[in-house]
């Protein structure tokens, strides 16, 4: 267990950040799943921007790697084009 005040604070803040990152990552994954299930092209095009924005935010905060974000966005664009 940590002995310093700053180490105790770091433990608390790390836990808070971990939970926030987990929530944001899970929310984005659920949005991607809903997006992949769409069959209507207009609806998919409307949703594409918001899901890409979520992915960009995750990459910006290093919750996911930037290359993974690019791959996810590319696959979503392919999905829309295939509809």
C-alpha positions in Angstrom: 0.0 0.0 0.0 1.2 3.5 -0.8 2.7 5.6 2.0 2.8 9.0 0.5 -0.1 11.4 0.2 0.6 12.0 -3.5 0.7 8.2 -4.1 -2.7 7.7 -2.4 -4.1 10.5 -4.5 -2.6 9.0 -7.7 -4.3 5.7 -6.8 -7.7 7.4 -6.5 -7.3 9.4 -9.7 -6.1 6.4 -11.6 -9.2 4.5 -10.6 -11.5 7.4 -11.6 -9.7 7.6 -15.0 -9.9 3.8 -15.5 -13.6 3.8 -15.0 -14.2 6.8 -17.3 -12.0 5.2 -20.0 -13.9 1.9 -19.6 -17.3 3.6 -19.9 -16.2 5.6 -23.0 -14.7 2.5 -24.7 -17.8 0.4 -24.0 -20.1 3.1 -25.2 -18.2 3.4 -28.5 -18.1 -0.4 -29.0 -21.9 -0.6 -28.5 -22.4 2.3 -31.0 -20.2 0.4 -33.5 -22.2 -2.7 -33.1 -25.5 -0.8 -33.6 -23.9 0.8 -36.7 -22.9 -2.5 -38.2 -26.4 -3.9 -37.8 -27.9 -1.0 -39.8 -29.4 -1.9 -43.2 -30.7 1.6 -44.3 -28.0 3.6 -46.1 -29.3 7.0 -45.2 -29.5 6.1 -41.5 -26.0 4.6 -41.6 -24.6 7.8 -43.2 -26.2 9.9 -40.6 -24.8 7.7 -37.8 -21.3 7.4 -39.3 -20.2 10.9 -38.2 -21.1 10.5 -34.6 -19.5 7.0 -34.3 -16.3 8.2 -36.1 -16.2 11.1 -33.6 -16.4 8.7 -30.7 -13.5 6.7 -32.2 -11.4 9.8 -32.8 -11.9 10.8 -29.1 -10.8 7.4 -27.9 -7.7 7.6 -30.1 -6.9 11.1 -29.0 -7.0 10.1 -25.3 -4.9 6.9 -26.1 -7.7 4.6 -25.0 -7.2 2.9 -28.3 -4.3 3.1 -30.7 -4.5 5.6 -33.6 -4.0 2.8 -36.2 -6.9 0.8 -34.7 -9.1 3.9 -34.9 -8.2 4.3 -38.6 -9.0 0.7 -39.3 -12.3 0.9 -37.5 -13.3 4.1 -39.4 -12.2 2.5 -42.7 -14.3 -0.6 -42.1 -17.3 1.5 -41.2 -16.9 3.6 -44.5 -16.8 0.3 -46.4 -19.9 -0.8 -44.7 -21.8 2.3 -45.7 -20.5 2.0 -49.3 -21.7 -1.6 -49.5 -25.3 -0.7 -48.5 
